[in-house]
Amino acid sequence: MEQQLIALYLRVCRVYDTEPDLKYQRLSNFRPAFTDEELVTVYLFGHMQGFSQQRRIYDYARRHWRAWFPALPSYQAFNRRLNRLAPAFEHLITAALTEPVTALAGDADRLIDSLPISLAKWPRCAAARVAAGVADQGYCSTKRSYYYGVKLHAVALRRPRQLPLPALLHLSRASQHDLQALRELDPDLGAGPLFGDKAYADEETKRALAGRGTHLLTRTCPVCRALY
């Protein structure tokens, strides 16, 4: 857990170092003892541990990580400063969508899947025009219905007895096949096993990924059939 916290803090610092807007949002040279980077790290780390309320996140940090954050302010100051840092979270979300974190995972097992994000459902999807630059009409095989929108592709790290940890995100049009999205993610996947459903079952893609150290396992291979 300590390594997870360190990795998160370094990632937040990297976003602050590469986004000048975050440096200027204070409009002064004053730098508090408890930095904005530490505050954002504490908030995100609390969410990663399953806490959704700001009070519970603060209490968790104070009770278990006070030695790591000795300058942690009062809850009132923590809450007030957090509410002023909305631009920081916009940049962090952008970084999460564009910057892979699989390097932190080493050769850990990873999972890949997609999620349809519907902006209009059938029959309205045929006439929908919102976000035309990024959205279009696609088909969701799980719900057996057409929709208009986008598709979120995610690579997540397998964690025993816990929900997978998102490591790489990719947004595409609804009509894009999962296999094509995987090929676009290829340069950022890194080494190690990658589990997916039959949508990713393509021998040519498997060979290409294997050449770069990524071993794609789908329900069509003997190993996965034994696991399912």
C-alpha positions as MATLAB code, in Angstrom:
seq = 'MEQQLIALYLRVCRVYDTEPDLKYQRLSNFRPAFTDEELVTVYLFGHMQGFSQQRRIYDYARRHWRAWFPALPSYQAFNRRLNRLAPAFEHLITAALTEPVTALAGDADRLIDSLPISLAKWPRCAAARVAAGVADQGYCSTKRSYYYGVKLHAVALRRPRQLPLPALLHLSRASQHDLQALRELDPDLGAGPLFGDKAYADEETKRALAGRGTHLLTRTCPVCRALY';
ca = [
       0.000    0.000    0.000;
       2.921    2.335    0.693;
       4.221    1.829   -2.840;
       0.761    2.571   -4.220;
       0.646    5.855   -2.304;
       4.140    6.838   -3.468;
       3.289    6.026   -7.088;
       0.108    8.116   -6.870;
       1.964   11.075   -5.343;
       4.638   10.971   -8.051;
       1.956   10.878  -10.733;
       0.171   13.892   -9.248;
       3.488   15.772   -9.037;
       4.197   14.920  -12.669;
       0.863   16.401  -13.738;
       1.568   19.573  -11.719;
       5.039   19.847  -13.243;
       3.727   19.559  -16.807;
       0.613   21.743  -16.486;
       1.513   25.435  -15.878;
      -2.145   26.309  -15.266;
      -2.018   24.428  -11.973;
       0.974   26.476  -10.825;
      -0.730   29.764  -11.632;
      -4.163   29.070  -10.167;
      -2.999   30.322   -6.768;
      -2.228   33.762   -8.220;
       0.507   34.239   -5.597;
       3.941   32.958   -4.627;
       2.667   31.560   -1.316;
       3.247   27.824   -0.982;
       1.623   26.218    2.086;
       3.409   23.588    4.149;
       0.778   21.070    3.085;
       1.085   21.333   -0.681;
      -1.655   21.118   -3.272;
       0.015   17.970   -4.599;
      -0.262   16.340   -1.163;
      -3.885   17.399   -0.801;
      -4.873   15.940   -4.170;
      -2.935   12.749   -3.394;
      -4.705   12.282   -0.053;
      -8.101   12.804   -1.666;
      -7.493   10.382   -4.537;
      -5.861    7.795   -2.300;
      -8.865    7.882    0.010;
     -11.145    7.141   -2.934;
      -8.862    4.271   -3.949;
      -9.401    2.774   -0.494;
     -13.176    2.885   -0.892;
     -14.060    6.160    0.865;
     -16.407    8.507   -1.003;
     -17.054   11.229    1.592;
     -14.487   13.970    2.153;
     -14.790   13.701    5.930;
     -14.035    9.983    5.897;
     -11.103   10.507    3.548;
      -9.675   13.155    5.856;
     -10.139   11.010    8.984;
      -8.524    8.033    7.245;
      -5.468   10.094    6.315;
      -5.189   11.602    9.794;
      -5.405    8.259   11.577;
      -3.253    6.090    9.332;
      -0.973    8.382    7.298;
      -0.288   11.348    9.566;
       3.416   10.462    9.695;
       3.534   10.731    5.901;
       1.656   14.052    5.885;
       2.791   15.874    9.057;
       1.479   19.237    7.826;
      -2.076   17.942    7.298;
      -4.322   20.925    8.165;
      -7.669   20.963    9.926;
     -10.633   19.395    8.188;
     -12.146   22.815    7.509;
      -8.991   24.005    5.736;
      -8.648   20.678    3.909;
     -12.225   20.863    2.661;
     -11.985   24.546    1.677;
      -8.786   24.056   -0.324;
     -10.086   20.905   -1.967;
     -13.124   22.754   -3.296;
     -10.819   25.310   -4.909;
      -8.803   22.702   -6.800;
     -11.399   21.671   -9.381;
      -9.080   22.609  -12.312;
      -6.478   20.168  -10.975;
      -8.875   17.236  -11.260;
      -9.717   18.174  -14.835;
      -6.030   17.907  -15.737;
      -5.643   14.659  -13.772;
      -8.573   13.081  -15.627;
      -7.038   14.146  -18.943;
      -3.712   12.637  -17.879;
      -5.436    9.393  -16.855;
      -6.960    9.117  -20.330;
      -3.693    9.757  -22.151;
      -0.861    8.545  -19.920;
      -0.507    4.799  -19.268;
       0.304    3.612  -15.757;
       1.013    0.012  -16.695;
       4.697    0.646  -16.013;
       3.768    0.648  -12.330;
       2.336   -2.839  -12.669;
       5.412   -4.722  -13.820;
       4.267   -8.119  -15.133;
       0.992   -8.196  -13.155;
      -2.090   -9.810  -14.703;
      -4.249   -7.320  -16.573;
      -7.792   -7.370  -17.920;
      -9.176   -5.560  -20.966;
     -12.809   -4.810  -21.778;
     -15.045   -2.082  -23.177;
     -18.088   -0.197  -21.906;
     -20.691    1.501  -24.122;
     -21.541    5.090  -23.142;
     -24.938    5.881  -24.601;
     -25.917    9.424  -25.530;
     -29.109    8.286  -27.267;
     -30.860    4.920  -27.358;
     -32.854    3.215  -30.063;
     -34.901    4.481  -31.894;
     -33.612    8.012  -31.236;
     -30.006    7.009  -31.974;
     -30.630    7.127  -35.738;
     -31.268   10.885  -35.600;
     -28.831   11.837  -32.819;
     -26.185   14.458  -33.648;
     -24.717   15.442  -30.265;
     -20.892   15.297  -30.065;
     -20.737   14.347  -33.718;
     -16.983   14.786  -33.775;
     -16.388   11.874  -31.389;
     -19.641    9.878  -31.262;
     -21.563    7.747  -33.728;
     -23.961    4.791  -33.850;
     -22.876    1.388  -32.576;
     -24.262   -1.937  -31.408;
     -24.076   -3.304  -27.862;
     -24.054   -7.099  -28.074;
     -24.596   -7.491  -24.326;
     -27.878   -5.565  -24.373;
     -28.597   -6.531  -27.993;
     -29.476   -2.990  -28.972;
     -28.197   -0.108  -31.066;
     -27.134    3.140  -29.412;
     -25.529    6.462  -30.287;
     -22.496    7.480  -28.260;
     -18.929    6.454  -27.532;
     -17.120    3.441  -26.137;
     -14.709    3.389  -23.201;
     -11.937    0.795  -23.430;
     -10.133   -0.019  -20.190;
      -7.092   -2.039  -19.190;
      -7.100   -2.820  -15.467;
      -4.718   -4.535  -13.073;
      -5.996   -7.683  -11.403;
      -6.061   -7.414   -7.598;
      -6.931  -10.488   -5.483;
     -10.242  -10.042   -3.629;
     -10.543   -6.452   -4.855;
     -11.933   -4.656   -7.866;
      -9.425   -4.338  -10.727;
      -7.423   -1.104  -10.711;
      -7.795    0.944  -13.947;
      -4.391    1.379  -15.571;
      -5.099    2.563  -19.123;
      -8.184    4.175  -20.664;
      -9.091    4.846  -24.278;
     -12.167    6.558  -25.725;
     -13.440    5.687  -29.201;
     -16.518    5.980  -31.365;
     -19.309    3.534  -30.602;
     -18.819    1.810  -33.951;
     -15.151    0.970  -33.372;
     -14.488   -2.724  -32.810;
     -12.752   -3.703  -29.584;
      -9.934   -5.337  -31.514;
      -9.111   -2.096  -33.343;
      -9.027   -0.231  -30.036;
      -6.616   -2.854  -28.679;
      -4.315   -2.269  -31.629;
      -4.332    1.464  -30.894;
      -3.461    0.758  -27.256;
      -0.675   -1.628  -28.268;
       2.309    0.786  -27.820;
       1.319    1.516  -24.202;
       0.444   -1.984  -23.000;
       3.848   -3.063  -21.680;
       4.837   -6.618  -20.819;
       2.856   -9.325  -19.069;
      -0.358  -11.352  -19.470;
      -3.515   -9.621  -20.728;
      -6.919  -11.333  -20.410;
      -9.848  -10.468  -22.683;
     -13.067  -11.924  -24.051;
     -13.563  -13.473  -27.493;
     -13.825  -10.039  -29.144;
     -10.027   -9.825  -28.925;
      -9.419  -13.304  -30.335;
      -7.232  -12.620  -33.356;
      -4.105  -14.691  -33.962;
      -2.284  -11.988  -35.917;
      -2.839   -9.466  -33.129;
      -1.738  -12.013  -30.525;
       1.510  -12.635  -32.382;
       2.174   -8.906  -32.758;
       1.593   -8.300  -29.045;
       3.713  -11.311  -28.051;
       6.611   -9.849  -29.986;
       6.541   -6.881  -27.604;
       6.076   -8.933  -24.442;
       2.275   -8.742  -24.062;
       0.668  -12.193  -23.937;
      -3.009  -11.883  -24.904;
      -5.224  -14.660  -23.523;
      -8.844  -14.973  -24.649;
     -11.609  -17.530  -24.166;
     -10.595  -19.208  -27.418;
      -7.196  -20.307  -26.102;
      -6.811  -23.630  -24.138;
      -5.500  -21.902  -20.991;
      -8.480  -19.560  -20.713;
     -11.015  -22.301  -21.475;
      -9.629  -24.185  -18.480;
     -10.052  -21.106  -16.274;
     -13.613  -20.190  -17.296;
];
